[in-house]
């Protein structure tokens, strides 16, 4: 069998992701660039993935784009919605997934997936950034803490601090007020984590919680958000090192489908 390479590109509001698949099975290359739509991120993500496996765009049989900025990928042969791509990627990453939670840079999505692996229902947050990756990023900057350190610091909390505002801007003011009052950074971070988990849980309950539950998107890398959300929903939540690349994986799989249909 000839080797068929397909590419999935997921362009979000805050990051660009790319995966190259061989014969619809093996991941031969992947990349994540921390800037999204309207920037050089999509091009850089594609170039990095191609360079990592020593290939050029001409070696790729089919390119599928998804995400907020999918219309900007000139090399794309096809565009597919992020909902469909995340569902498809999640079915590959998490065998038997029925409820999928995706927290991206600007929105939160909860999806219901059938036993056959098809997306059957979903709900999304409104246009407010509250509870999204953007919200977590804003808070980390106010606290002067690296985003990657939020989980390890949050777990050191000794008391509960409530972040009550649903708006990111007002929540930022609350955080600044807590800092001025001498509240410890771990306690504030724990409050932020609980606020995000609570907002997300309310959304997920609207679509229904059916195990197996999995989480994708950049916020899935924050183990404390995952743990607290798991407690809120009274069920375990699966994550993967590839959770942030789930949409790109789904796009690459759709690209392979298109190649197979042509054959």
N, C-alpha and C positions, 0 to 999 in steps of 0.2 A: 504493500500500500504506500502510495506517495504521501509524503509529509505535507499536511495542510496547516498553515499558520493563520490564525484569525486574531484580530485585536479588538478589545473592548476598551472604550475610553469613557470615563465617568467624570463629567465636569460639574462640580458643585459650586456653591457660592464662596467657599473658603479653601477648597483643595481640588486638585486634579489628579485622577487616578488612572492607571493604564495596566492592562494585563494582556499578555500574548499567550495564546493556547496552541498546543500542537494536537491536531486531530480531535479537537473538542474534549481532550482529557487532561493532558499534562500542562502545567503552568511552566513555560520556559523562561518567562521574564515578567517582572512587575515593577511598578514605580508609583510613588506618591509624592506630589509636589504641593507644598503648603500654600498655594494661591490658586484661585479658581477662575470663574468666568470673567471675561473682560481683561485678562492679564496674559502674560506669556506662559502661564502655568500649563495649559493644555498641550501646547507645542513642546514644552520642556518635558512633560510627563511621557509623551510619545517618544521623543528623542532618547530619553534615558532608558526606557524599556527596550527600544531597538538596539541601542548601544550595548546594553547588558548581555544581549544574546548574539551580537555581531550581525544584525540584519538591517535592511533598509525597508522603507515603505513598499518598495517594489516586490519584496519577498512575501508580503502579507496578502493572502488571498481575498480577505474581506474585512472591512473595518466597520464596526457598529458603535455609534455614539449615544450616550444617555446623559441624564442629569440636567441641571438648570441651564447650562450653556452648551447643550448638545448641538444647537444650530451653528455653532462657530467652528466646528471641525470640518474643514474643507475636504479632508481625505475620506470622510465617512461615506460608505456606500449605503448606509441605512441609519435611521434614528429610531430609538425605542424609548418609551417613557421610563422614568426611573422606578416607578412602582413595579412594572413588569420585570425590569432587570434585577431589582433587589429580590423579588420573589424567586426568580429563576436562579440567581446566585445562591440564595439562602437554601434552596432545596438541594443544591450540590454540596454546600458546606455543612448543613445540619440535616442528617437523615431523619425523616419523620416530622419536620418542623410544621407546626400548625398555626402558631401565632408569631409574627415577626414585628419587632420594634426597631425602628431606624431613627436615630437622632443625628441629624446632619448639622451643617453650619447654620442653616436658617429655618429649618422646619423639623417637625417631629411627625413621623408616620407610624401608624399601627395597622398591620395587615393580617387578614385571616386567609390561611392557605388550606385548600382541601386536601383530603387524603391522597388525591391524585397529583398533588403538587401544583395546583392551579390557584391563582389569586382570585378569591371570591368576594372579598369585601375589604374596605379600608376606611380609615378616618385620618385626617390631618389636622394639625393645629392651625390657628389663624395666622395672619401675617406678622404677628408680634414675635420677637426673637426670644421671648421668655422661655426658659427650659431647653434651649437649643445649645449647640456647640458654641455659637456666637456669644451667648450669655456666659458660658463657662470661661471663654476666652477673655471677655471684658472683666470678669471678676478676678481672674488670675493676674491681670495687669494692674488692677487697683491694689491688690495684695502684694504685688511685686514678687510673685511666685511663678515658677515655670509651670506650664500646663501639665507637663509630665509628672510633676511632683504633687499635684493636688490630692491624689488618692492617698499617697503615703503620709501626707500631713493630716488629712482629714481623719484618718483612722486613730490619730493621737488625741482626738477631742476628749475633753473631760466633762463637758456640760452641753446641754442643748441650747442653741441660739436660733431663734426663729427669724427667717427672712420672709416676711409676709407679702411684700409687693409682688404682683404678677407681672409688672412691667420691668424690663431690664434696667432702664434708666433710674427708676425709683428704687429698685433693689440695690443698684450701685450706691445710691445715696445712703441706704440702710447700712451697707457694708462699711462705708466711710464713717458713719456715725458710730458703729460698733468699734472700729479701730480707734477712734478718738476717745472712746470710753474705756479703752484698755482691754477689750476682749481679745483673747489670744487668737492667733491666726488659725490654728487647727480647729478651734470651736466655730469660728466664722465659716471656714471651709465646710465643716460638717453641716452647718445650717444651709449653705448653698446646695450641697449634695441632696439634702432632704427636700429642699424646695423644687429642684429639678425632677427628682424621683416622684414627688407627689403630683406635679403637673402631668408628667408622663403617664403615671398610673391611671389618672382620671381619663385620659385619652384612650388608653389600652382597654379599660373596662367597657368603653362604649362599643368597641368592636368585638369584645369577648375574649376571655383568657382560656385557651385550650392548649394544654401541653402537647407537644414539646414547644417551649417558648425560647426564642433566640433573639439576639440583639446585634444589630449592625450599625455602621456609621462610626465616625471618629470618637464619639463619646463612649462607645463600647470599650475603649481602651482605659477608661476610668473605672477601676474595679470597685470603688466605693459607691458610685452611682448605680452600678449593676447590682451590688449587694443590697443596697437600700431599696431599690426598685423591686428586687426579688422578694424582700420582706413585705413591701406594700401590696404585691400581687399574690402573696402566699404560694409562690411556686419558684422552682429553680429556673435560672435563665442561662442559656448556653451562649458563649462567645467564642470567637476564633481569632487567631493571629491575623486572619485575612478578612475580619469583619469590616474594616474600613474599605476594602477592595471588593466588597460584595456586588455592588452595582456594576463595576467594570467587569467582574467575572461573568455576571449574567449577560452583559452586552457581548462579551466574547463568545459565549455559548449561542446566543442568537445569531451571531455572525457565522458560526459553524453550521447552524441549521440552514442558513441561506446558501452556503456552499453545497451542502448535501442536496438541497432541493434543485439546485442548478445541475448537479451531477445526475 
